[in-house]
């Protein structure tokens, strides 16, 4: 449930001076027994109690009605003053504080003030507020244009050098390496893809990814396949890639095959161009390769660039000036972002790809190929989130040659997930950080901060309390929206 307070008025009301008060949700996600909120909107004198979220007692939240504009706030957790490192921060009179910029929302206030909503619980009111926002987007075209222009200008002024870590390693594979051995390397190094190096031509010629492993497993499971498990021991990456290229040419009715050229970027390319290459070529990462006559004929593999790294640069740059990007404070339920479960009765809605734990691994692999998705939420009979199965999880089948002992149509998603976990690890949603979630009421800024974290490629949008899946947001979705 939500606690609720107002800023000199009732929730969603109009102040005595005619100023509209905007319902704004504050969330503390870092545990505690008693959590209070205070800020500039209480003159730093009143401590507002926050309530634990239903079904998730470590998350506290409260709705406050605030005047439009800039506000500062802080949390008191078990007697200790804290700020949330995941939210925008600034240095204020009371030390490091969080900040929020509240936009004016006249279009949705009548719905909030209706007799129907006043009799509901605060949890339902919160969901209804953003449900109305989704139907009547609160972002103006000018706000969207300003935000996109500033982000575009920033990315155009930064180069791929910004993405290079101070230290680290990048895995590359010899194109003549046996496919089986290559996937063992991906699993052991905990990476989902690697650039391919051709010693004969002294250049990088492509990448080997988890999708290649998926296609190989599907071909092994095909009774008419020319590829056997024995051949997989000696079948090279080059032979596999050449075979797939011939298949594409044979299926190309126009006689013009898609060679799937090697997509890469140079360290001096701007971040906007790198991001656009990722989006346009529908890849998850792009190798950053340095090549110049002064350094010799051998190109240098510097880094594997991803949208996550670029998003981290955006978040870092605008961390203390989030107010300059008006769209960042909008809830994700109010903007055209991500893939959502279609509304009941929507004739044009496309179903969101989801599977039950007892669904076969073969069904999941087919969904990866046919629906062209990179991850599939695993849900119970009520569509509540249990886990998530991603393309990169397929490399776990390289462990102890599990792929040679299973049948894709007989092993379940639940069993496949267990193959990639430690023997003593619990299964499901609360096993570490496999499932990264958000609510439709979370701001775009909060979603971007989470997606900029290492290893996070998408967020599953869930209903508060029930964890029922409502949609999914990927890094690609965010960049398509930000870049237009």
Rosetta blueprint (number, residue, H / E / L):
1 X L
2 X L
3 X E
4 X E
5 X E
6 X E
7 X L
8 X L
9 X L
10 X L
11 X L
12 X L
13 X L
14 X E
15 X L
16 X L
17 X L
18 X L
19 X L
20 X E
21 X E
22 X E
23 X E
24 X E
25 X E
26 X E
27 X E
28 X E
29 X L
30 X L
31 X L
32 X L
33 X L
34 X L
35 X E
36 X E
37 X E
38 X E
39 X E
40 X H
41 X H
42 X H
43 X L
44 X L
45 X L
46 X L
47 X L
48 X E
49 X E
50 X L
51 X E
52 X E
53 X E
54 X L
55 X L
56 X E
57 X E
58 X E
59 X E
60 X E
61 X E
62 X E
63 X E
64 X E
65 X E
66 X E
67 X E
68 X L
69 X E
70 X E
71 X E
72 X E
73 X E
74 X E
75 X E
76 X E
77 X E
78 X L
79 X L
80 X E
81 X E
82 X E
83 X L
84 X L
85 X L
86 X L
87 X L
88 X L
89 X E
90 X E
91 X E
92 X E
93 X L
94 X L
95 X E
96 X E
97 X E
98 X E
99 X E
100 X E
101 X E
102 X E
103 X L
104 X L
105 X L
106 X H
107 X H
108 X H
109 X H
110 X H
111 X H
112 X H
113 X L
114 X L
115 X H
116 X H
117 X H
118 X H
119 X L
120 X L
121 X L
122 X H
123 X H
124 X H
125 X H
126 X H
127 X H
128 X H
129 X H
130 X H
131 X H
132 X H
133 X H
134 X H
135 X H
136 X L
137 X L
138 X L
139 X L
140 X L
141 X H
142 X H
143 X H
144 X H
145 X H
146 X H
147 X H
148 X H
149 X H
150 X H
151 X H
152 X H
153 X H
154 X H
155 X H
156 X H
157 X L
158 X L
159 X E
160 X H
161 X H
162 X H
163 X H
164 X L
165 X L
166 X L
167 X L
168 X L
169 X L
170 X L
171 X L
172 X E
173 X E
174 X E
175 X L
176 X L
177 X L
178 X E
179 X H
180 X H
181 X H
182 X H
183 X H
184 X H
185 X H
186 X H
187 X H
188 X H
189 X H
190 X L
191 X L
192 X L
193 X E
194 X E
195 X E
196 X E
197 X E
198 X E
199 X L
200 X L
201 X L
202 X L
203 X E
204 X E
205 X E
206 X E
207 X E
208 X E
209 X E
210 X H
211 X H
212 X H
213 X H
214 X H
215 X H
216 X H
217 X H
218 X H
219 X H
220 X H
221 X L
222 X L
223 X L
224 X L
225 X L
226 X L
227 X L
228 X L
229 X H
230 X H
231 X H
232 X H
233 X H
234 X H
235 X L
236 X E
237 X H
238 X H
239 X H
240 X H
241 X H
242 X H
243 X H
244 X H
245 X H
246 X H
247 X H
248 X H
249 X H
250 X H
251 X H
252 X L
253 X L
254 X L
255 X L
256 X L
257 X L
258 X L
259 X L
260 X L
261 X L
262 X L
263 X L
264 X E
265 X E
266 X L
267 X L
268 X L
269 X L
270 X E
271 X H
272 X H
273 X H
274 X H
275 X H
276 X H
277 X H
278 X H
279 X H
280 X H
281 X H
282 X L
283 X L
284 X L
285 X E
286 X E
287 X E
288 X E
289 X E
290 X E
291 X L
292 X L
293 X H
294 X H
295 X H
296 X L
297 X L
298 X L
299 X L
300 X E
301 X E
302 X E
303 X E
304 X E
305 X E
306 X E
307 X H
308 X H
309 X H
310 X H
311 X H
312 X H
313 X H
314 X H
315 X H
316 X H
317 X H
318 X L
319 X L
320 X L
321 X L
322 X H
323 X H
324 X H
325 X L
326 X H
327 X H
328 X H
329 X H
330 X L
331 X E
332 X H
333 X H
334 X H
335 X L
336 X L
337 X L
338 X L
339 X E
340 X E
341 X L
342 X L
343 X L
344 X L
345 X L
346 X L
347 X L
348 X L
349 X L
350 X L
351 X L
352 X L
353 X L
354 X E
355 X E
356 X E
357 X L
358 X L
359 X L
360 X E
361 X H
362 X H
363 X H
364 X H
365 X H
366 X H
367 X H
368 X H
369 X H
370 X H
371 X L
372 X L
373 X L
374 X L
375 X E
376 X E
377 X E
378 X E
379 X E
380 X L
381 X L
382 X L
383 X L
384 X E
385 X E
386 X E
387 X E
388 X E
389 X E
390 X E
391 X H
392 X H
393 X H
394 X H
395 X H
396 X H
397 X H
398 X H
399 X H
400 X H
401 X H
402 X H
403 X H
404 X H
405 X L
406 X L
407 X L
408 X L
409 X L
410 X L
411 X L
412 X E
413 X H
414 X H
415 X H
416 X H
417 X H
418 X H
419 X H
420 X L
421 X L
422 X L
423 X L
424 X L
425 X L
426 X L
427 X L
428 X L
429 X L
430 X L
431 X L
432 X L
433 X L
434 X L
435 X L
436 X L
437 X E
438 X E
439 X L
440 X L
441 X L
442 X L
443 X E
444 X H
445 X H
446 X H
447 X H
448 X H
449 X H
450 X H
451 X H
452 X L
453 X L
454 X L
455 X L
456 X L
457 X L
458 X E
459 X E
460 X E
461 X E
462 X E
463 X L
464 X L
465 X L
466 X L
467 X L
468 X E
469 X E
470 X E
471 X E
472 X E
473 X E
474 X E
475 X H
476 X H
477 X H
478 X H
479 X H
480 X H
481 X H
482 X H
483 X H
484 X L
